[in-house]
Amino acid sequence: MHPRPSPIAASLYTLRDMNVDVIIMHGPHGCCFRTGRLLESDGVRVLTTAMAENDFILGASEKLENTLKEAYDMFKPEFIGVVGTCASMIIGEDLKEAIANANLDCTVIPVESHGGFGEGDNTEGAIMVLDSAVEYGIIPREEADRQIEMLKKATEIEKTRGMAQGKYIQPNFGDNKEEVAKKIIKALRDNKKVAFVLNAKKETSYLFADILNFDYREINPENKPIIVANLDENIGLSRIRNHAVNIKQELKTDIDYITGGLDEYPVTGKVAADYLKENPVDLYVVCGVPHAFPVEEIEGESIAVTDGPRLVEPLRDLEYDNVVAELDAHSKTLGTDKIVFSDFGGMIRSAIDWK
């Protein structure tokens, strides 16, 4: 009942992950404009055919052909993605025909997405990109199938444990960051066993990794927290693997256990939980996508750190003892290859010196 990300936006992000040079959105200039503008920060040129009322009646294939040619002349790209919108798909625009007519000397793949594709889940748009990428030889079928499995699991988690449960969820900005930070520091000072679980999604890991990035020796040099993270640098597209490499190089503490890759967050939460069952702790902090972690199975005091104000109440329903909300994780992490300052991470580092 409340707005959620669309398949169109997911198509744009997935093309970005494949290192596309240019994306052309075939639709009105206002469609998904915020996502398009944000992706410019990641080095992707996002254009639109700017369909208008007459185009909804007469069609806009010529506009798409002209935009393709102009984009090629302007940017000399090696890889272009053409993404459909509600307007172009409802009137039945043929993206493949326009691409063929443009006849560009580069790879161009069509993604016939729209806002209500399938059941309207954003993951549907990502799956469409993966299938098209296989058809055009961008990625192998095996890699696409692995990612599609992850995306379907992500949808299931959102519908059963997240913000897609079919009811209106009031935005909530979570518990007081200062009080929660002091709780973590006290636990470390009191020699309690503490674990940090990074279960983050792709580039947002640059922000959530900051929460782990403090020097525990300033608190209690004899009590290193357990660090569990989905930072396997050998899984996923090269862009995603590089995120894992970059974060591991910057972290101030060693990782005790790797649960999987940054695009495997729907399943790495369960892997992290299994590890904590074998290595019990008094307090644990789950950062990134905490609703994919089975908190109900793990003993100890629990803290969730999420990037969604609409996820705070669902996380409380899952019985996390505290929930902290970071804002604008996507916009803060676009275009970076380094760990990004987080409000909660900054609060933990500041509170270390407080008495």
C-alpha positions, 0 to 999 in steps of 0.5 A: 500500500506504500510506494516501493522501488519499481522494476524500471529502477532495478533494470537501471541499477542492474545495467550499471552493475554490468558496466554499461556506458549509456542507458536510454530510457524510452519514455517520458523525461520524468520517468524514474528521473531520480534514479537516472540522475543518481546513476550519473554519479556512477559514471553511467550516462542516462538519457531519455527519448522524452515521449510526449502525448502525441507519441502515446498515440502515434508511437516513438520508434523514430525518437528512439532510433535518433536518440540511439544515434545521437548517444553513439555520436556523443559518447562513443560507447561500447555498451548501451542499454535501452530500457522500456517504461510504462508508456512505451510498453503499454503502446507496444513499442518494439525496442529490438526493431529500433535498435536494429534500424539504428545499426550502431557499431557497439553492443545494445541490449533491450530491456522491455520493462515497465512499472507493473511487470509481473507482480510489480516487484523491483526484482522483476526488472533486474531479472529481465536485464539478466535474461537479455544480457545472456541473449546478447552474450554479456554474461553466461547463463550460469551466472544469470541463473545464480543471480536470478535465484538470489533475486527471487529469494530477496523478493520472498524475504521482502514479502515475508519479513520486509516492507513488501508485506502488503500493508501500509508501514509508517516510516520510523527513524529507529532508536537513539543512535547515541544510546545504542552505540553506548550499549555496544561500547559498554558490552565490549568494555565489560568483556562480553562477546560481541559480533558484527554481521555485515549482510549488505547489498552491493554498493550500500556495503560501503556505508554499512562497513563503516559501522564495523570500522572502529579500533576495538583496542581503544575500548578493550584491547583484550576483547576483539569483536567477531566480524562476519561479512558477506565480502567474498571477492570471488562471487558476482560481476566484476563491479560487485567483486571490486566492492568487496576488495575495496572494503576489505582493504580499508577495514581496521579489523580482521574478518573472522568469517566470510558468508558469501558475496555482496549479491548473495545477501538473501542467503548470507544472513542464514550462513551468518546465523549458523556461524553464530550458533556455533560461536555464541555471543552476548550481543550482535549487530546486523548491518545492511539487510538485517531482515534476511538474518534469522534473528529469532533463531539466535540468542543474545541481545540483538541490534539491527541497522537498516537503510529503510525507515519503512523497515524499522517496524518490521524489524521490531516485529522480528524481535530485534531489541534495537533498530537503527536507521541509516538514511540515503544509503544508495545516494551516499554510496554511488560513485565511490570505491571507499568506505563512506561515513555512516551516522551510526559508525560515527557515533560509535567512534565518538562515544568511545571517549565518553565517560 
